[in-house]
């Protein structure tokens, strides 16, 4: 089945140690999004790609970077994770000018 | 910021209709009403969307008031699997990202 896959599902890192989360999709969608969801809060958009065009939200910390080497893959790099970065990270995709966003299961990041 | 207001929580008996309200009094003419839900420890899932006409699909019905300032999502026969946080979102159709509000936590009770 076509889907959005996130690996790993659970990631533990140490304070200040760089970490990379990955997202892949078999839907061939042009648009990919990264959301951060902290405990008991709603998802919050970090950035999104419209094809290779990168769009950063104004309040996304510089500590967060993203790469999209091809249509299928997108990575979220956290250069120096702090305790406040512990959260669920959600990847989503959509077709251009299409209504529905398809979400992956998320990666839960723990920072020790 | 989210442009919608929803009650923080609701209960519904299994098998009964769940009616989830949403206020969006500042909605613009080109903005649609979208509903997503998030079951615990999963990613959000699209349910339905509409502009001004009522909409129905296999999951739910969406009733939008004539002035478009509010809407109601209806799950006709709620099951325990419908227990989730339901998000009402207004946005322009297309690639604009979703801005999630606090949503309504629906608990379906046996």
Interface residues (C-beta under 8 A of the other chain):
Chain A: X4 X31 X33 X42 X43 X44 X45 X48 X50 X90 X92 X94 X96 X97 X98 X99 X100 X101 X102 X103 X104 X105 X106
Chain B: X2 X32 X34 X38 X41 X42 X43 X44 X45 X46 X49 X87 X93 X94 X95 X97 X98 X99 X100 X101 X102 X103
